[in-house]
Amino acid sequence: MSTRNLIMVVDRKYSSKYPEGFAIHPDLVNKYSCVNMYMHHDGYPEWQGVQIANWLLAGNNGCKDGSRLASKLVHDMYYDSCYLFPDAENVDHEYRYIIWSGDKDKIHVSCWNMYSNKIVFVLKPEKIISKYMEDMEYTDFANGETRNGPLYSTEDIAKYNTVRANAQKIIDILTHED
């Protein structure tokens, strides 16, 4: 069974007009999200919450610019059962995470259970890890690992170049006019 989830990146300024702050219902800020990234598996806080927190703490992932943060999120978190949607409406998922961008030193993540319509947490990445991390093999973002792994290895590129060179030789032989 899959625990479907969706990750959004929203600038923190859009929460400031609500008394609930980062705990506001995600539907109130859907239109401001830089990305709506649907993840088909393991959306519960002990996995996806910790994955997001680990990712935010690795390298420059906690940047201030939400669009840059969103594009890096897609690059690093993508796997085969991941989809991007223009908005979060009509996407069936249990958990919705919002990464609140706009101040790299004050990044917060909120998590809503959309089925129970309740806030699960609003925490900084360090607190997510201390509260939810379990004995699982999380992605090691800090050491350059991504969910999808490297796109092309040096070995893959060398094989491609060899095949391409051989194909060109065949084309040259077949098209060579005496």
C-alpha positions as CSV (number, residue, x, y, z in Angstrom):
1,M,0.0,0.0,0.0
2,S,1.2,3.5,-0.8
3,T,1.1,6.5,1.4
4,R,0.6,9.2,-1.2
5,N,1.9,12.7,-0.4
6,L,2.5,16.1,-2.0
7,I,5.3,18.6,-1.4
8,M,4.8,22.3,-2.0
9,V,7.3,25.2,-1.7
10,V,5.7,28.4,-0.6
11,D,7.2,31.7,0.4
12,R,6.8,32.3,4.2
13,K,5.3,35.8,3.5
14,Y,2.0,34.2,2.4
15,S,1.4,32.7,5.9
16,S,1.9,36.1,7.7
17,K,-1.7,37.3,7.3
18,Y,-3.1,34.3,9.1
19,P,-3.1,33.9,12.9
20,E,-2.2,30.2,12.5
21,G,1.1,31.1,10.7
22,F,2.7,28.1,9.1
23,A,-0.1,25.9,10.5
24,I,-2.6,27.3,8.0
25,H,-4.5,24.9,5.8
26,P,-2.5,24.2,2.6
27,D,-5.4,25.0,0.4
28,L,-5.1,28.6,1.5
29,V,-1.7,28.9,-0.2
30,N,-2.0,26.5,-3.1
31,K,-1.9,29.3,-5.7
32,Y,1.5,30.5,-4.3
33,S,3.3,27.2,-4.5
34,C,6.4,27.1,-6.7
35,V,5.9,23.3,-7.2
36,N,3.3,20.7,-6.5
37,M,5.3,17.5,-6.4
38,Y,3.3,14.3,-5.9
39,M,5.1,11.4,-4.4
40,H,3.4,8.0,-4.6
41,H,5.2,6.2,-1.8
42,D,6.1,6.5,1.9
43,G,4.5,9.9,2.6
44,Y,4.3,9.5,6.4
45,P,6.4,11.8,8.6
46,E,8.8,9.1,9.7
47,W,10.0,8.7,6.0
48,Q,9.0,11.7,3.9
49,G,9.2,14.2,6.7
50,V,12.7,13.1,7.6
51,Q,13.7,12.9,3.9
52,I,12.6,16.5,3.4
53,A,14.4,17.6,6.6
54,N,17.7,15.8,5.6
55,W,17.5,17.3,2.2
56,L,17.0,20.8,3.6
57,L,20.0,20.4,5.9
58,A,22.3,19.2,3.1
59,G,24.4,21.7,1.2
60,N,22.6,24.7,-0.2
61,N,19.1,23.2,-0.2
62,G,17.8,25.7,2.4
63,C,18.1,28.6,0.1
64,K,15.9,31.7,0.3
65,D,14.6,31.7,-3.3
66,G,11.5,29.4,-3.5
67,S,11.7,28.8,-7.2
68,R,15.4,27.7,-6.9
69,L,14.5,25.6,-3.9
70,A,11.6,24.0,-5.8
71,S,13.7,23.1,-8.9
72,K,16.5,21.6,-6.7
73,L,13.8,19.6,-4.8
74,V,12.5,18.1,-8.1
75,H,16.0,17.3,-9.2
76,D,17.1,15.6,-6.0
77,M,13.8,14.0,-4.9
78,Y,12.6,12.7,-8.2
79,Y,11.9,8.9,-8.7
80,D,9.7,6.9,-11.1
81,S,6.5,7.4,-9.1
82,C,6.8,11.1,-8.8
83,Y,4.7,13.6,-10.8
84,L,4.4,17.4,-11.0
85,F,1.0,19.0,-11.0
86,P,0.0,22.6,-11.8
87,D,-1.9,22.8,-8.5
88,A,-2.7,20.5,-5.6
89,E,-6.4,20.3,-6.2
90,N,-7.9,16.9,-7.3
91,V,-4.7,15.1,-6.4
92,D,-5.5,12.3,-3.9
93,H,-2.9,12.2,-1.2
94,E,-2.8,11.7,2.6
95,Y,0.0,14.0,3.6
96,R,0.8,17.4,2.3
97,Y,4.1,19.0,3.1
98,I,4.9,22.7,2.7
99,I,8.5,23.9,2.8
100,W,8.3,27.6,3.8
101,S,11.0,29.4,1.9
102,G,12.0,33.1,2.0
103,D,14.6,33.0,4.8
104,K,17.2,30.2,4.6
105,D,18.0,30.5,8.3
106,K,14.4,30.1,9.4
107,I,13.1,27.3,7.1
108,H,10.1,25.5,8.5
109,V,8.1,22.6,7.2
110,S,4.5,22.0,7.9
111,C,2.7,18.7,7.4
112,W,-1.0,18.2,7.1
113,N,-2.9,15.0,7.1
114,M,-5.4,15.7,4.3
115,Y,-7.6,12.7,5.1
116,S,-8.2,13.8,8.8
117,N,-7.9,17.5,7.9
118,K,-5.5,18.1,10.8
119,I,-2.1,19.6,11.1
120,V,0.6,17.0,12.0
121,F,3.5,19.3,12.6
122,V,5.1,22.6,12.0
123,L,8.8,22.2,12.6
124,K,12.3,23.2,11.6
125,P,14.3,20.4,9.9
126,E,16.4,19.6,12.9
127,K,13.3,19.1,15.0
128,I,11.7,16.8,12.4
129,I,14.7,14.6,12.5
130,S,14.9,14.4,16.3
131,K,11.1,13.7,16.5
132,Y,10.5,11.3,13.5
133,M,13.8,9.7,12.5
134,E,13.8,6.0,12.8
135,D,16.2,3.2,11.8
136,M,15.7,3.4,8.0
137,E,18.0,3.8,5.1
138,Y,17.3,7.5,4.2
139,T,18.8,9.1,1.2
140,D,22.2,10.6,2.0
141,F,21.7,14.0,0.5
142,A,24.6,15.5,2.4
143,N,27.0,13.2,0.4
144,G,25.5,14.0,-3.0
145,E,23.1,11.1,-3.2
146,T,19.6,11.8,-4.7
147,R,16.4,9.7,-4.8
148,N,17.0,8.8,-8.4
149,G,20.8,8.4,-8.2
150,P,23.2,9.9,-10.7
151,L,21.5,10.5,-14.0
152,Y,24.5,9.2,-16.0
153,S,27.6,7.6,-14.7
154,T,31.0,8.1,-16.4
155,E,30.8,4.4,-17.5
156,D,27.3,5.0,-19.1
157,I,28.7,8.0,-21.0
158,A,31.7,6.1,-22.2
159,K,29.5,3.2,-23.5
160,Y,27.2,5.7,-25.2
161,N,30.1,7.3,-27.0
162,T,31.5,4.0,-28.1
163,V,28.1,2.9,-29.5
164,R,27.7,6.3,-31.2
165,A,31.2,6.1,-32.8
166,N,30.6,2.6,-34.1
167,A,27.2,3.6,-35.5
168,Q,28.9,6.5,-37.3
169,K,31.5,4.1,-38.8
170,I,28.7,1.9,-40.1
171,I,26.9,4.9,-41.6
172,D,30.2,6.1,-43.2
173,I,30.8,2.6,-44.8
174,L,27.2,2.4,-46.1
175,T,27.2,5.9,-47.5
176,H,30.7,5.9,-48.9
177,E,30.8,6.4,-52.6
178,D,33.7,4.9,-54.6
